[in-house]
């Protein structure tokens, strides 16, 4: 089976989501460790999300809810 590839724009979108999550976390004054513990995630998982690595959509939902942001904000793109 051939390895699946994605358009570069998908990776750029993932990087934007990662940057927003990190920005919201910093605005709440949480460290990665504090937020990870609150989410019952390993800190490395949260770190990977904030660096734009592939992550589980359920983690994104939980992070958004914990930071009290609408999930749609993470996917919003200004045109």
Secondary structure, DSSP 8 states (H G I E B T S, - for coil): -------HHHHHHHHHHHHHHHHHHHHHT--HHHHHHHHT--HHHHHHHHTT----HHHHHHHHHHTT--HHHHH----
